[in-house]
Amino acid sequence: MTAGLVANALPSALILPALTRRQPQNLGRSCRWRTPSSDAVAVTFDDGPDVETLRTLDVLEHLGLRATFFALGSQLQSHPGIAKEIRTRGHELATHGYAHRHHLLTRPSAIRQDLDRAVEAHREVLDEAPRFFRPPYGQLALASVLEARRRGLEPVLWSTWGKEWVDTDDAAVLGRIGAGLRPGTILLLHDNDVSCPPGTGDRTRSLLRPIAGLLEARGLRGVALGELLCDRGRP
């Protein structure tokens, strides 16, 4: 039993030390958290879509930013119109699983069922399968990697975040984000309160303008993840 638990946690055990490096490298197609780029940063949001997402789309449009929304399958089914609006406005949808469950605390059979439901919800609402998958809490169990691969999903984490769901100090959040913004960065944000404390979505939206300012000052573009991966001709 102990050996099984260790094997299940192995992907996260390999990834976490790498994330502490100044220039983290990816584990091939098993997991990606940064990618080569000349002048782009991937802006990503987790846990939606939600009614708040519509306000986020307005802000993104005003600032000229494109983003990837890692959607929960349950939220896709609850807000199919908002999901379609995300795509209509030129953004990208990926999957965050069906339910927001910690994979290191979830049985392999339950992970399999969760991803089945997530992909089914994506197809049902958007008539296509997702390409990218971000596990809840950023924790990949062995079953997460294997089941994602079976479904043609590419696991993606992030290389910088603001922790805006726990830190109410805007300056601290911006400082944390700014410290990691460089070409190829994958930025993690939350535009709603679905799995976060109340007020998280509003805080994120208020920070998007200064984040856009940081990008502009550094000569960087805010793009969707798929665009970032194609920035240097990657498939």
N, C-alpha and C positions, 0 to 999 in steps of 0.2 A: 504493500500500500504506500509506504514511504517513497519507494522508487517511482511509483506512478505519479505522486504529487510533485516530485522534483522534476520529472520529465514534462509534466503539464506546465510548470512555471518556467521552463528553460528559455522560451523566447523572450520573456520579459527580463530574465536574468542576464541575457546577452545584450539586450537593448539598453537597459538603464545605465550601465557604465559608459557605453558609447555616447549617450546623450550629454555626459558631463564634459566631453571634449570640446574644444573651441570650434573645431570644424568637424562635426560628426559625419561619419560615412554611413551609407545605407547597407543593409544586409541583402543585397541583390534585389530580387523581386519578392523576397519573403517579407520585407518591410521597408518603407521609405519614409524618411522624415526631413530630408533636405534633398535638393536636386540641383544639377548644374544650371546656371542661367547667367546671361550677360547683364540684364537690368530689370529683372522681374521678381516679385514676391507673391506667393500664393496666399490669398486672404480666405480663411475658412471659418465657418460657423457650425457649431454643433447643436444637436438636440431638437431642432424644429422639424417641420415648419409649424409656426404658431401665428395667431393673429398679429402678434408684435412684428412678425417678419415683414409684413407689408410696409411698416414704417421704416424698417431697415432697408428695404428695397428702394424707397424714396431717397434716403440719405445716400446710398451707394450711387444711385443715378445722378444725384446732384454733384457728387464728388468725382464722378467718372471712374469709379472702381468696379471691377468685376470680382466675383467671389464663387466659392464652392460651398454648398450647404450640405453637411453630413446629416441626413434626415433619419429620424427614427421611423421604422415602418408603421408603428402605431399612430404617429403624428401625420404621416402621409395619408393614412386612411381617414383620419379625423379632419384633415384640411386639404383635400385633393385640389381644390381650386387655387389655394395659395401655392401649392407645389407647382402647378402648371404656370402660375404667374411668375414664379422664380425663373423658370426656363424661358418664358416669353420675353422677359426683360434681359435675356442674354447671359444668365448665370448658369451654374452647373449644379446638379444634384448627385450626391453620392450617398452611401448607406452607413448608418451608425448602428446597424442592427435593428431588431424589431422593438425590443424593450431595453431599457437602460440598466443592464445587469453587468456586474463585475465578472469577467470571464474566469478569473483565477478562483472565484468562489462558485462557479457554475459547472455542473456535470457536462462532460463532452456531448452526451445525447441532447441535453438542453441547448447547448451552443448550436448544435446541428439544426435543431428545430427552430431556434431563433433566427438563424441565417436563412433558412428556407422561407420563413414567414416574411422576413425583410425583403428578400429578392422578389417574392410573390407580390408583396405590396407595391414595390417599385414598378414591376411590370403592369400591375393592375391600374395604377394611377397614371403612369408616364409612358406605357407601351414600350418600354425598353428595360434592359437589365442594367444595374449600376456597374460602373467600372471600379470605383474605389471604395474601400471599407476602412472605417476607423472604429476600433473597439471602444466601448464605453470605458471611461477612466484611463484610456490609453494602455490597457493591460492585455497583452496577447498571451493566451494559453496555447499550448501545443495544438489543442483541438481548434482554436481560432485560426491558426495558420493553415492547418490541413483542410478544414472545411471551407475556408476562403478560397484556397487554391482549387478545390474541387468545383467551385462555382465560378471560377475565372475572375475572382475579386482580388484586387491589389491592395494589401494593407498599407495604410498611410497614418503616420503619427504627426508630429510637428517638431519644429526646431526652436520656436519661441512662442511665448504666451504672456498674457498680462495678469493672469489669475484674478481677473476682474470680478469673479464670483465670490471671492473671499476678502478682497482688499478694496476698501472704499476710498482710499487715497488715490485720486486721479494721477497725481505726480508720480507716485510709486509705480502705478500700473504702466504709465507711459515710459518711465525709466526702464522698466523690465522689458517692455516690448522693444524700445529703441536699442537696448544693448544687443539684441539679437537680429536686428534688421540688416540683412546683407543680401546680395544677389543669390537667389535660390532658396531663400528662407520660406518655410511653411508656417504661417501665423495662425494660431488657434484663438478663436473668440467665441462668445456665446451671445446670441442676439435675443434670447428669451429666458423666461424663468421656469421652463418645464422641469428641468432637473437641477436648477440653481436657486439660490435664495432670492426672494422678492427684490426687484430693483436691478437685477443683473442686466437685463436687456436694455433698460433705459441708460444705465451707466455705459454700456458698450456703445450705444448710438451716440452718446455725448462725446465719446472718445474717438469716433471715426474721423472727424475733421482734423484733430491734431495728429492722428496716425497718418492721414493723407498728407499732412504737412511734412511729417518726417520722411515719408517716401519721396515726395517732391524734392526736398532739400538734399536727398542722397541720390537723386537721379534714378529712382526706382519706380516701376509701374506695379500697381496692385491688380493681379489677374486671377482667373480661376486656375485650379490645379492642372486641369488638362492642358491649358494654354502654356503653363509654366513648363510642363514636361515636353512640350513641342518646341520650346524656345530655342533649342539647339538641334532640332531635327529628330528628337526622340520620338518613338512611336506612341 
